[in-house]
Amino acid sequence: MRRGVLACLFDVCAYSPEQLAVEASGESQVAVLIVALAGFITRSDGAADEEEVALAVGCWAKLLSCSAALHAAVDGAFRAHLDAVLRALRLVAAAAGVADSDGAVAPVAASVLACYRALLARLYHRVPPAACAAAYAAALDGLRSPQRRVALAAAEFWHEMAAKPEAVLDICDEPAGGAAGGALLPTLLGCLVEALVMCDAEVAEVEHEEAPPPEAPPRAADSVDGDASDGSDAGACDFQLWSQRRCVAGALDRLARRLGSGLLAPPGCQGGWFVRTQIAARMQAAEWREQEAAVLALGVIARGCGDGVAHLLPEVVPVMLGACEGDAAVRCAARTAAILWALGRYLPWFGRDGAAFTRYLLLVLRSLHAAHPRVQHGALAAFAAILDWEVEEAAAAAYVQEPGEEGCVAMAAPSAPPGGVGAHFDAVVVHLADCVAAAARGGGGPQAARVVDALGQFLAACGGRVARCPAAQQVLLAPLLGSLLPGAPVDDAHVQPALLRCVLGAMEGGAAPAVAPYFSAVVAHVVAVYGRYCEVRCGGAAPGARGPCAAAARLAVDVAAAVCDYNGPAARPAVAELFRATCYPGSRLDFFDLIFLPIARAAGAGDAGPFDAADVMAAVNFAGERLRPWRDALVPRATATLSGVFPALRCDAPLCNDVLWYCGQLAAAVSGGPDSQPCLQSIAAHVLPVLQQIDWDANLLRNAALAAGKIGWAAPDVLAAAFKDSFLTLMAHLTVVPEYGPLSEKAHAFVGVLRALALDLNVLQGEGCMAALARGLASFADIASNAELLLESVQLLQRVKAALGAERWRVVAAGTFPRAAVARVA
C-alpha cells in the first residue's frame, strides 16, 4: 500500500508536477509534500524498505528537475525546508553506503546522488559547505561503486558539477573539500580516469560485437558537451555503461575547459601530476584496458589542456601510432580506436609536422578497412576530424592583415595546410572508394552512414578536384549516386541524412558539375524522402510507420534548393521534374503542402515541430523567379494552403514571421498570371490584418508591412482596396524597416505602396496620411539611387500636385518630400 502511494507520488512529480503548484489553505502543496517526505524518511528506522526510500528521495529529485514555469514555486519550497531535506539525505546516504557491493541499496544510493545533483544544480549557493562536502564524498564513493546504477548516478553528478563555475572553484579550494581539504580535486580526477576503464561486461562487448557500440570513444567523448545521441544503435551494448563513460568523459572535458593547464597540476601537486600519474603510468600498464582509459583521458582534456600537453606530443605521438600498428591493433581494438580519435583532437598541435601527420593520415586510411568494426568507426571519426581541422586551418589562414590599414582585416583565398589531405588525394580516393563500395554492397546501416558522411566531408573539402578527376568520379560518385542513393530505404534514419548531407557537400564543395549527370536520380530521391516524411507526419501513412527522420526532411529541402540554384544546363530538366512532381494538380505531392502543412499541424499542436526559420528560408530558395513557369498550377494550391496555415500560426510568432516573409516572395512570384488575383487576394486577407496587432513583435509587423508592399508591387489594386483601414499602420511599420542598400526589400515594398496609392489618391486626404507618406519617403538615405523607386515617387507626386494645385503643392512639398523627387516634379 505504502509503496503504491509513493509510486503514484513519484509519477506525479515526474510527469505532472504542475498539479502540486496550487496552494491549499494558504500553503504550497510542494512544501507540504517536501515536509511529509522528509518526515517519512527520517522516521523510517528500517520500517520502510529500500525501494520506498528510493521513491521518496526520487520525488525530490524529480521536483527539482521540473520545467522552468514551476521553478519559483519549487525553489521557494525547498529553500524554506532545506535543512530538513539535507538532514534526511545525510541520514539516508549514511545508512545506504553508496559503495555497498551486494546491490541491495543501489536504488537508494542512486536516488540520493540524483537528488544531490538536482539540489546543487538549482540551489548551490543556499547549500552549506558541510552539506556540499557530504554530497562530494557520496559522489566519490559512487564512482567507485561496482553497481552500474550507482556509478551512473555519480557520473551524472560530476558531469553537472563540472558545468558550474562556482562548484569547480569550491572543488579546487580547501574549504569546499571538507575533511579531504585540498586533496579533493586530485582524488576526483583519479576516480574519473579510473571510471573510464572498461568493466568486464564492456570488454565482452568489444570481443564479440558485430557493430560499433555507441560507447565507442569517438562518440563517447567527442559529443561530451553536446546533445545525446538519438540512441538508434544503443542496443549494441548496455546503455548504462555507455552513459556512464560518456558522463565521465564529459566531466573531465568540462573540468579541463574550466581549469585549463591548472588541471594538469592541481593544488598541492607537483607540475605535470595529471600526465605523470594518470596518463603515463596507465599507458605503461600491462592491461590494455588501462591503456585505453589513459588515451581516452588524454583526448578528452585536449580542448582545455592542449597547450599544456603540447610539449609532450613529439614523444607521445610516435608511441601511440606505433601501438596501433601490427598484430596488437587487432587484439586491442578499443585502444586502437581511442588512439585514432584522441590524436585527432591534438591535430592543432602536431598537424603541421609533416612526417607525423602523414603517418597518422595513412594509419587512419588503413584502419578504414580494419577487421574490427570499432576500429573502422574510430578511423572514420578520425578522418572527419582531419577534414574539420583542415577547414579550420584554411579559414584561419584566409584572414590576413591588410598592409597599411591598422585594424582592417581582409579575406584571402582559403588554402589547406601544406601536406594535408590534398597532398595525398590519390591515396584518400583509393581507400574511400573501397569503403563506399563495401557500404553499397552492405545496403545501409550505421556503418554505411558513417562512410557516407566521411565521403561527404571529403567532397565538401576537395569537391573541385574530384570534379576535375574522372577516375575519382567513377569510384566515388558513381556508387554513391548510382547505387547507394536510389537503393537506400526511404525510412532508414541512419543512411538517409548521411546521403543527403553528402550530396549537399558535393554541391557546395565544387563537385556540382560531376553531380549534375545524376540530377534526375537526386530529384527523384528528394521527392520520395520529403513526400514520405510528410505522409507519415500528416497521418496519411499506415499506423506505426516511422518514415524518414526530421533531419532527412530538412536536408531534402536543402538539396532541392541546391539543384534549383545550379546554373548548368543539366539543372533545367531536373528543376522541371521537381516542380512537376510537387506542383501540378493531380500530382502525388503538393509543393505547398510539403512545406507548410507539417508546420501548420505542428503549430496547431503548440509545437514548432522540426522546422525553424532556416528551414523556411531554405524552402524559399525553391521559389522566387523559378516559380513563374508553374504559377498557373501553383495559384489554386497556394490559395487553399494559406487559408489553412495562418490560423494555426497565430500562436507562434517566429514561425508566422517566416511565413509572412514568404508570402511577400510568393506574391512577387505568382504575379501576372491569369489566375493570380485570387491568390494575391488570399495573401492580402491574411497579411494585412496582422498590421493591426499592436502587441505583436516589431520584427513580425515589419515583415508583414514588407509582404503588403510586395502585394502592391504585384497587384496594386488588391492593396489599394485595403488602404482605408491599414494605410497609416502600414506606413508606420514600413518606414522603420532598415534600408540595406538601394535595392533593398524596403524599396521594393515602397514601390508597391506607391503604385497602389496611384490608383486611389483619396487615401492621402485622410488625417496624417500625407505626412506618413512623406516620412516614409524621407526614410531612404538616397532615393535617387533606386531608379524604380524614384520614378514611382515622381509619378505619384505629379498626380498629387495636379490634384492639389500649384499653390498648395508648394506649401505641402516644402521641406516635406525628398528634394530629389520634388525637383523632378513638373
N, C-alpha and C positions, 0 to 999 in steps of 0.2 A: 504494500500500500504506500509506504513512505517513498520507496524508490520510484514508484509510478508518479507520485506527485512531483518529486524532484525532476524526473524526466520531462514532465509537462512544463515545469518552470524553465528548464533548460531550453526547450524548444521555443518558448515564448521569448526568452532573452536573445536567442539566436536569430529567430525569423520574424518576430513581431514585437520588438521592444517598444514600439510606439504605444502599445496598449498600456505600458507602465508609466507613460509620461503624464497621465492625468493625475489630478490631485483629488483626494477624498478627505473630507474633514480638515481641510487646510494643510494636509501633509502629502508630500510626493510619494507615489506608490513605489518609485525606485528606492527611495530612502527606507520605506517600510520593508521592502524585500532585502535590502542590504543588511539591515539590523537583524531581521529574522534569520538569515543565513549565517551571520556571524554568531548568533546565539546557538544555533543548531551545531555549528562546527566546534565551538569551544566547549559545549556541554555534552558532546557525543560520548567521550570516555569509553570508547570501544563498543558502544551500543550500535553505532552505525558502521556498516561495512565500507570497504574501500570505494566501491562504486558510488555509494551515496555521497560520501565526502567529495569524491571527484566531481560528481554532478553539481554539488553545491558550490564548490570553488569555480567550476566551469561557468556557472551562471554569472559570476562576477566578471570573468574574462570576456564573455560574450557581451555583457552590458558595456564594458569599456571599449569594445570594438564596434559600437553602434555607428549609425550614419551621422553625418555632420548635423542634421536637423535636431538630434537629441543630445548633442554634446553639452549644452548648457545645463540641462536637467540632470544628466548623468554625472557630470563633473561636480556640480554643486552637491549632489547627494553623497558622492564618495569623499569630497573634502570634509563634509560635516561629520562623517563617521570613519575617517581614515584610520584613527588609532585602533578601533575595533577590528577593521579589516586586516591591518598589519599584524595585530596580535594573533588573530586566527590563522593567518598564513604562516606565521612563525611556528605556532604550535603544530600545524599540520605538517610543515616541512621537517620539523624535528622528529615527529612520530613516524613519518614515511621513510625518511632516509633515502634520498634520491639515488644512492649508489647501491641500493639493495639488489642482490643478484637473483633472487628467486622469482622476481616479476610480479609478486602478489600486490605490491603497492605502486606498480608502474603507472596506472591511471591517475592515482593521487599525485604522484610526483610530477607527471606531465601537466596536470591541471594547475598545480602550484606555479610551475615555471611559466605557463601560458598567462596566468593571472599577473604574476610579477612583470612579465614583458608588457602586457597591456597597461598596467598601472603606471609603470615608469615611463612608458611612451606618452601617456596623457598627462600625468601629474608629477613629473620628475622633480620639479622644484619644491613640491609640497612634501615629498617623502624624506624623512630624516636620514642623515648619513648612516646611522646604525642599521636602519631597515634596508638601505641600498647595499650595505656590506653583506647583510644576510642574503639578499637576493643574488649578489655576485657569488657568494660561497655556494649557494644551492645550484646556480647555473654551472659553476666549475665542476662540481660533483656530477651534474647531469651529463656533461661532455664525456666523463669517464665511465658512465653507466653502460653496462652490456645490453640494457633494454633499449630496443630501437625507438620506441615511442618516447622515452625519456630523453635519449640522446638527440632526437629530432627537436623536441621542445627546447632543449638547451641551445642547440644551434640556432634556432629561430630567435631566442632571447638575445644572443650575442650579435646576430645579424641586425636586430633592431637597435641595440645599444650603440653599435658602431656607427650608426647613421646620425646619432645625436651628439653634436659637438660638446655639450656640457657633460655628457656621460663619458666621452673619451677623455676629456680633461680630468675628470674625477678618477677614472681608472688609472691614469698616469700619476696622480698625486697620492701622496702617502695618506692623508686623512680619509680619502674615499675608500681605501683598501681595508679599513678596519684593522683586524689583527694581522692581516697579511702585509699591511703597510705598502711600501713602495714596490714590493715584490709581486703585486697583483698583475701588472702588465706582462712581465716575462713569463709568469705562470700561465696566464691566459694564452699567450702566443704559443707556448709549448703544447698546451691542451688542444688548441685549434689545429696545429700541424699534425698532432697525433690523431685527431679525429679524421684527417684526410686519408689515413692509412686504411686500405680496404680490409673489411672483415672477411671471414671465411665464405659467407654467402655471396659476397661480391666477387671473390676470386673464382668461385664455382661458375658464376655467370660468365666471367671473362673466358674461362677454359672451354665452355660449352656453347657459348652464344652463337647464333646464326645471323643476327642482325645487330648493328651498332646500338648499344643500350643508351638510354637518354642520360645516364650519368657520366658518359664519356667526357674526358677532360675539356675538349673544346666547348661543348655546350655548358658543362657544369660551371666553368669559370668565366668564359667569355661573356656570358649574359648575367653575371653575378648581380649587377645592379639594374638589370632590365626587367621586362615583364616575364612572367613564367611562360614556359613553352606551352604549346597547345596540348601537350600530353598525348599526341596521336600515336606515338610509339612507346608509351610508358609501360606497356605490358611486357617489354623485353626484360625488365628486371624489377626488383622491388622498388616501389615508388618512394617509400620512406628512406631507403638508403640513398637514392639519388637526391632527394630533397635535403637530407642531412648534409651530404657533401657539398651540395650547391650553397646551402646557407652558411656553412663553414667557410667555403671559398669567398662568398660574398662578404662575410665579416672581416676576413683578412684583407680583402681588397679595400673595403671602406676604411679600415684602420690605417692601411698604407697611404691612402689618399689624404686622410686627416693628419697623420703624423709625419709623412714624408720619410726622410732619412732617419728621423727620430725613432722609427720602428726598428731600425737595424741595431740601435744601441739604446734600449730602454733605460729609464732611471735606475742607477745602481749597478749597471752592467758595463763592461768594457766595450770599446768600439768594435763593431763587427760581430757583436754577440749573436745576432739572429742568424747571419750567414754561417758562422762557425759552428754553432750548436744545433741549429735546426735544419740547415741545408747541407753543409759539408759532411757533418757527422752521419747524417742519414744517407747521403749519396755513397758513402763508403761502406754502408751496411751490406751484409751478405744477402739479405732478404730483398727481393725485387719490389715488394710492396712498400718497404721503407724508402727505396729509391724513387718510386713513383710519387709518393707523397711529398718528398723533398722537391722534385721537379715541379709538381703542381703548385706548391707554395711559392717557389721561385717565380713561376709565371704569373701567379695571382698578384704579387706585390709589384709587378713591373710598372704599372701606371703611376704608382705613388713613390716607389723607391728606385726607379730605373737609374737615375743619376748616381745614387749611392752604390749601386751594384755594377755600374758600367766598367769600373777599373778591373773587375774580376772576369769580365767576359772573354778577353783574349785567352784565358786559361780554361774557362768553363765551357765555352762553345765547342772547341775540338773534342773535349772529353765526352760531352753529351752527344755530339754527332757520331763519335766512334762507338758509343753504346748502342746506337741504332743500326749499326752495320754488322753483317754476319748472321750466324745462326741464332745468336742471343735475341735478336729482334723478334723472331718467331715465338720464342718461349716466353717473352715478356712483352706481349702486345700492348698492354695497358701502359707500361713505362714508355714504350716507343711512341705511342700516340701522345702521351703527355709531353715528351720532349719536342715532338714536332710542333705541338701547339705552343708550348712555353717559349721556344726560340722565336716563333712568330711575334710574340709580344715584345721581344727585345730587338726587332729589326731596326727601330730608330737609332739604336746604339751600335749595332755591328753590321747593318745592312750595306754600308758603303765600303766595307772591307771586301774587296772583290773576290779574293780567294775563299773567304768564309761564306760569303753569300752564294757563290757558285756551288760550293759543296752542299750547302743547305738546300738550294733550289733543286739540284739533281737528286738529292735524297728524297725530297718531297715528291718529285716526279716518279721516282722508282717506287715509292710507297703507295702510289695510286693503284698499283697492281698487286699489293700485298695480299697474301692468302687470308689473313685475318681481317674481318670487316672493321674492327675497331681501328686498326692501323689505316685502313682506307679512309675512314671517317676523319681521323686526325690529319691525314695528308691533304684531304680536300679542304679542311678548315685552315690548314697552314698555307695552302696555295691561295685561298681567298685573302688571308692576312697579307701575303706578299703583294698581291694586286692592290689591296687597300692602301698599303704603305707607299707603294709607288705613286698612286694617285695623290696622296697627301704630300709626298715629296715634290711632285711636279707642280702642285698648286702653290706650295710654299715658295718654290723657285720662280714662279710666274710673276710674283710681285717684287718689283725692283725699285730702288730709289731713283727718281728722275734727277740727273745731274743738274745742279744749279738751281733747283727749286726745293727749298727746305720744306719738309712736311708733305710734299706732293709725292704720291705713290702711283706708279704706272704699272700696268699689267703686261708682261711679256708673254710670248708663246710658251705654254706649258711643255716641259720636257721631262721624260722619265730619268731616274738616276742612271749614270753610266754603268754598264754591266748588268742591268736589270733583266726583267723577263724578255724585253725586246732583243737583247743580245743573244738569247737562247730560244728565239722564236721557233726555229725548226724542231728543236727537241720538245718544246712545250706542245706543239701541234701534234707530234707523233704520239706522245703519251696521252694527251686529251682525246685524240681520235680513238685510241684503244678503249678508253673509259666510256666514251659516247657510244661506241659500237656495242660494248657489253651492256650498257643501260638500255639500248634499243632492243637487244635480244631478251633482256630481263622483263620488259613490259611494264616498268613503273616501280613504285615503292619509294621509301625514304632515301635509300641509297641512290637511286636514279635521280631523285630530286636534287640531291647534293651535287651530283656530277653535272647536271644541267645548270645549276646555279654557278658552279665554278666556270663552266663554259661561258655563261652569260657575262660574268665579270671579266673574263679574258676578252670577249668580243667587245665589251664596252671600253676596255683599255687599248686593245690592238685591232679594232674593227677595220680601220682604214687599211692596215697591212693585209688583213685577211681578204678584203675586197680586191686587193691587187695580186693575190696569190691564188690561182685556180686550183692548185693542189690542196691548199688549206680549205678552200670552199668544198671541195669534193669529199674530204674526210671529216669535216666538222658540220657544215651547214646541210649537206645532203642527208645524212642520217637524222639530224635534228628536225629539219622541216619536212623531209620526205617520208620519215618513218615514225619518229617519236611523237611529233605533233599530231598527225592525223590518227595515230594508233592509241594514244593515251586516253583512258576513260575520262569522260567529261566530269564525273563526280570525284575523281581522285584528288583529295585535298593536299597530297604531297606534291605530285608532279605538275598539276595544272598551274599553280602560281609560279613554280620554277620555270616552266616552259614559257609562259608569257613574259616573265622578267627577262629571260634570255633573249627572246625576240626583241623586246624593247631595248635591251642593252646593245644588241647588234645594230638596231636602227639608229640609236643615239651615238654609238661609238664609231660611226663611219662606214659600217658594213651594209648600209641600206641598199646600195646597188646590187650587192650579192644576194640580199634577201628578196629583192623585187621579183625575180622569176617565180618565187613561191607565194606571192601575194594572194593568189586565189585560195590556196590552202590556208593561209593565215586568216583571211577574212571569214572563210567558212568555219574555222575553229573559233574565232571570236564570237560569231553569231551563235554557234552552238553552246559555248560556255555561258554567255550572257543570257541567252534565252532560257537555258535550263535553270540558271540561278533564279531568274525572275519567276519562272513557272513554279518552282518549289516554294520560293518566298511568298508568293501571292496565293498559294493554296491550290494551284492547278495540277499539282503532281499527286501521285499515289501516296496514301498515308504512310508515314515512316521514311519517305525518300529524303536523302540528305542534300543532294545537289552540290554544286561547286561551292567553295568557301567564299566569304566576302572579299578576301584578298584577290582571288581569281577574278571575281566580277569587276573589281576596280581596275585591275590590270588589263582586262579585256577592253575596257573603255580607252585606257591609255594607248594600247597597241593600235586600236582602230583610229584614234586621233593621229598617231604617228604615220599610219598609212595614208590618211587624208592629207597630211602635211607634206608628204613626199612629192617632189615636183617632176619626177621622171615619168616617161610615157607609160610605164607599167602600172602606175597608180590609177590611171583613168578607168580601165575596166574593173579594177579592184574596188574603187570607190563606188562605181555604178552598181556592182554586185552587193556592196554593203548596204546601200540605201534601197536597192531592190528587195533585199531580204528584210528590211526593217521599216520601210515607209509606205509601200504601196498598199491600197485597200485590198483586203483578202490575203495579205501575206501572213506567214506563220507568226511573225513577230511584228511589233509596232515600235518604232524608234522612241516615241514619246512615252509609251508605256514602259519601255525598258529603262528609261532614265528617271521618270517621275513617279510611276506607280509604287515602286518599293519605298521611295522617300515618303510619299503621301501616307501609305499604310503605316509606316514606322512612326511618322509624326502624329498620326491619329491615335496611336497607342501610347503616346507620351515618350517615345524613344526615337532618337535621331537615326537609329539604325547604323549600318556600316558606312553610310555616306557622309561626307563632310564638305566643306567649301571646296577643297581641292578636287573632289570628285565631280562636283557640279561644273567647276571651271574646265575640267578635262572634257566633260560632256559638251561644253560649248565649242570646243575645238572640232567637234563633229559638225558644227553648224556653220554660221557665218555665210559667206557668199556661196559656199559649196551646196547650200540647201536650195538655192534658186531653181536648179533644173527639176527639183522634185516638189516645188511648193504647192502645185495643184493637188498632189497627193497628201501633202502634209496639212493643209489648211483644215479639213474637217477633223482630222485626228487631233490636231493641236487644240482646236476649239473645245472638243469634248474632254480632252485630258485636263486642260487648265481649269475647267469648271469643277472637276473632282479634286484637283490638287490644292487650290487655295484655301478652302475651308479647313482642311486638315493642317495646313502650315501656319495658321494664325497663332498657334500656341508655341511655335518655335521660331523666334525672331531671326537667329543666324541663318537658318535654312530658308526662311521666307526671303531674307535679304538676297541670297544667292539666286533664288528663283525670280525675284523681281529684276535683277540684273539680266538674267537670261531672257526674260520677257522682252526687254528692250532689244536684245540681239535678234530675237525671233521676229519682232515687228519689222526690223530692217530687212530680214532675210526673206520674208514672205510677201513683202510689198510689191504691188504691181500686177499680181496675178488676178485672173478673172473672179476667183472666189476668195480673195484675200480680205474683203471687207468684213465678213462675219468673224473671221479670226481676229482681226485688229479690234473690232468692237468688243469681242470677248476679253481680249487682253486689257483694253481700257477699262472695262467694267470691273476687273479685278484689281488693277493697279491704282486707279485714281482714288477710290475710297481710302486707300492706305494713307494718302496725304492728309486726311482729316484726323488721323490718330495722333493727337498731340503728345501723348505719353509714350510713344514708341521710340526706339533707339534712333538717334540722329542720323547715323550712317544708313540705317534702313530707309528712312524718309528721303535721304538724298538719292539713294538708288531708285526709289520709287519715282522721284522727280526726273531722273535721267531716263528711266523707262518711258515716262509720259512724254518727254520731249522727243524720244525716238519714234513714238507712235505718231506724233505730229509730223515728223520728217517723212514717215511712210504714208500717212493718211491724214492730212491737215484737217479735213472735215470731221473726222472722228474725234480729234482732240478739241476742236472748236466747239463741238456740241456740248462738251463737258466744262467749258470755261466759266460758265455762270456761277458754279459752286466751288470751283477749285483753282481759279487763276491766281489769287493772292497767295494761297498756301504753296502752289506750285512754284511761283517766282521766289518766294521766301526760301524754300529749300534748295532750289536750283542756283540761286545767287551765291550761296555759301559753299557750293561744291568746289574743291580745289581745282585749279587750272594747271594741267600738266602739258604745257606746250600748246602751240597754236592749233594743232589737230586733235585736241583732247575730246573726250566724250562730252564734256560740258558744252563745247562749241557745237558739236553735232546736235545735242539736245536743244540748244537755244535756237538753232536754225529751224527745228521743228516747231518750236513755240511761235517764232516769227511768222512762219508760213500759216499756222492756224489763226494767228491774230489778223493776218491779211484778209481772211475770209469773213471776219466779224470785228470791225473796228469799234463797234458799240461797247465791247468789253472794256475798252480803255476809258470810257466815261464813268465807270464805277469809281467810288471813293478810294483813292490811294492807288489805283491801278496804273495810271501813267507814271507815278513816282516809282512804283515797284518795277516797271519795265526799265526805267532809266537806271535804277540801282543795279539791275541785272546786267545791262549792257556795260555799265561803268565798272563792273567787277572783273572785266577782262583787262589784262595788263596792256595788250596792244591789239585792239580789234582789227586793225588793218593787216595784221599778219595772217589772218584767215580770210581768204578771198570770198568763200561762200558765205561766211557769217557777215562780212562787210556788205556784200551785195544784198543779202536779205534785209539787213538793217536799213540800208539806204532806201530800198524799195518800200519798206513799211513806213519809214519816216516821211517819204514823199507823199504817201497817201494820207498820213496824219496831217501834214502841212496843208494838203488840199482840203481836208475836212475842217480844219481849224481856221484857215485864212492866214494870210501872210503876217498881219499884225500880231495876232495871238500866238502864232507859231514862234515869232521872235522871242516872246515872253517865256513861252514854255521851254524852248530849246536852250535858252541862255544858261550856261553852266549846269545843264541837266544831263543831256545826252553826250556821248563821246564826240570830241571835236572831229575825229577822222570821219565819222559818219555824217555829222551835221554839215561839214564843209562840202560834202558831195551832194547834198540835197539841193535840187534845182530851185 
